[in-house]
Amino acid sequence: MKWRFWRGWGIAARLLAVAVLPASLMFVAVTGTLYVTARGDVHRDVAERGRLIATALSQSSQYGLVSGNVDYLRSTLHQVLHADPSILCISISNVQREVIASECQARPFKQSGVYDMPVRIESLPDTDQFEPPSSNKPARTDASLRTVGHVRVTVSATPIFEARRQALLLACALVLGAAIASCLIGMWLAGRLRQTLSSVMGALRSIRTGHFDVQLDADHPGELGELQRTILQMADTLDAARHDLEQQVISRTKELQEAVKRIQQADAEKRRLITHSNARVEEDRRRVALDIHDHLGAALISVRLEAAALVAKAQASGDEDTAKGARRIAATAESLYASTRDIVKSLRPEVIDTLGLAGAVEEMVRGHDKVHPRCRFSFSEDLALTEVPAELAMPAYRVVQEALNNIVKHADATEASVQLGLSRDKRLLCIEIKDNGRGFDTSTSNQSGLGLIGMRERVAAVGGELCISSPRGQGTTIYVTLPLSVDKVS
């Protein structure tokens, strides 16, 4: 199972742990082994010594017990007790377990073991003193042992363990010294390894930040040297790849700049062409409108006047049929004349020349409001709006005209408004056309709607911008900004 706390350690902590932990564990293991071994040896020694002393006293105290010489027994016990500090207490008792002699240490040590040994002597064989020995009867030689008392020896391992403590401490000190030396050697080796790994990490950080001119001492043998040489080779490879990539980027950038420049030139040429085409179209419209007004309009007026004269002449002569035909001719001429007036207005709105852009747009909005009663059209203008240049007025008028036509055709709106104004710095003409219709998808309309494309091209031709906002079901807002200073296109 992986230790979670190990994951949060840094390389220095890990190397230090690798250097110190084995030596520390070795010290603990060896010290514990020495202590347990010494303690077991002491206990075995004390047990053997207790049994040996009990056996020796059981043999030496036979005479004292049989003869009742208590002083002899006490003297013997006193000598044995003072000769061996591991003995806590010695007592000699008779067969009835009545203590006859006893000696104990004055210092209270922890008791480790009690050893009892019976005191036995040989019993003399029974001999009939009145019966002379006979050669025919064998003599009884089977002497038996009988117990005359008991010896109890109480021993403790503490004095012997204390006597061996110095040797144990010396051994532990030697082990500790070896462990410290191992730790120091491990820390020194870990420091060397950490120094090498730190240089490797520094090189990798430099490579990560894009600095490939790293310096490493790649003379180390083994895996670390191989790692350093691999990093140096990787840095050289990345540096070469970066250099090649930079050259490719520079080349591609130049190509893109040239392509963008060509596109910009083509776009500028297209804008000039569109501006020139729009100017030519407007000029042709003006010329056609003038021709219709001067020639066709004059001819229709002449026809209407001739028809009126014919009506009067027919009525005077009483020719009612001729009068009716003349009236129909006059009505047809009047209708054609009105149609020509509408055509002239659509080709070239004269009101721009007379009332300016604001007046022309207001009249157009008023006309839509009269013709389309299902939708209410309104107009408002900024009072600070001054005269708009002629080369800007016509594109603005056409944009508003196309937007109103789209509202009538597609929006299904009940309210629409047109607002003319100026920007805060008075450098831009701002036009806002808004309706409450059903809206449309601007992404698809931008690709397929010719009307919107024409509006965008007209606005872009004079350096303006057109923005369309049309959430589904929330109406459409067209916002147009046109610069008031427009360079004339030759």
C-alpha positions, 0 to 999 in steps of 0.5 A: 500500500502506498503511503500518502504522506510520502507523496508530499515529500520533496526530493531533499526530504526523501534523500534525507529519509533514505540516508537516515532511516536505514541507519536509525532502524539498524541502530534500534534493531541492533540495540534491541537485539543486544538488550534482549540477548543480554537480558536472556543470558542474565536470566539463564545465568541466574537460574543456573547459579540458583540451582547450583547454589541450592545444590551445594548448600544442600550438600554442605548443610547435612552435618549442621542439620543432623548435628543441630549446629545452627551457628555453622549453618548461619556462618555458611549462609553468611559467607555464601550470601556475601560472596554472590550479590545475585542471592537475595535470601537463603534459608534452611529449614527442617523436615517440617519446613521450620526455618532453622537458619536464614540470611537475606540481603539488605537491598531490596532487588526484584525477585527473579527465581526461587529454588528449593533443594532437599537435604538428604543423607544416607540411612545406615543399614539395620544390623542385628547385634545379637546375631553373629554374622553368618557366612551363609546369610548375605549382608544388607548393603542397600543404603537409602536416602532420607530427607532431613531438611530443605534449602531455599535460595531466592535469586535476582537478576538485577545485580548481574544485569547492572554488572553487565550494563556497562558492557551493554552500554559500551556495545550500544555506544559502538552501535550508535557511533556506527549508526551516526557514521552511517547517517553522516555518510548517507547524508553526504551521499544524499547531499551529493545526489541532491546537488546533482538532481538540483542541477538537473531540475534547474536545467529542466526548469530552464528548458521549460521556460524556453532557455535551452542553453543549459550547463550540466556536468555530464562526467558522472558515471552511471544513471545520473550521468546518462540522465544529464547527457540525455537532458543536454541532448534534449536541450540541443534537439529542442533548441534546433527544433525551436530555431527551425520553428522560428524560421518557419514562423518567420517565413509563414508570417511574411507569407501571411503579411503579403497575403493580407496585404494583397487581400487588403489591396484587393479589398481596397480596390473592390471598395473603390470599384463598388464606390465607383459603381454606385456613383455610376449607378446613381449618375445613371439613375439621375440621368434616366430620371431626368430623361423620364421627367423631361421627355416622358413626363412632358409627353404625358402632360401634352397628351393629357392637355390634348385629351382635355381639349378633345373632351371640350370640343366633343362636348361642344359638338355633342359627340358624347362617345368621343368625349368619353374616349378623350376622358379615358385618355386623359385619365390614363395619361394622368395615371402614367404621369403619376407612375413616372413621378414614382419611378423618378423618385425611386431612381433619384429622390429629388427631396435629398437635393432640396430637404437633405438626408434627414428630410428625405428619410422623414418623407420616406418613413411617412410614405411607408406609414401611409402605404402600410397601415398595419405597421406604424413607422416613426422617425426622429433625428438629432437636432445637432445633425447638420448637412450631410455630404452628398457622397454620404447622403445617397448611401445612407438613404439607400440603406434606410430604404432597403431596411424599410423594404425588408421590414415590410416584406419579412419582419411582420412587425407592427412598429418600426422606427428610424433615428438619425444622429451624430456620435459624441465626437461629431465625426460619425453619422449614426443611423438606427433602424428598429422593429418589433418583428419576428427577427431572423438568423443573422448567420444564414442571412449574411450568407444568402440575403442579397439585400443585407449584402448590398447594405453592407457593401454600400456602408463599407464602400464609404468606410462605415460599419453595419451591425445587426442584432436580431434575437429570434422573436424579439425584433431586429435592430440595424445600427449603421455608422458612417464617417462624415469625412469621406474621401472621393473615389476617382 
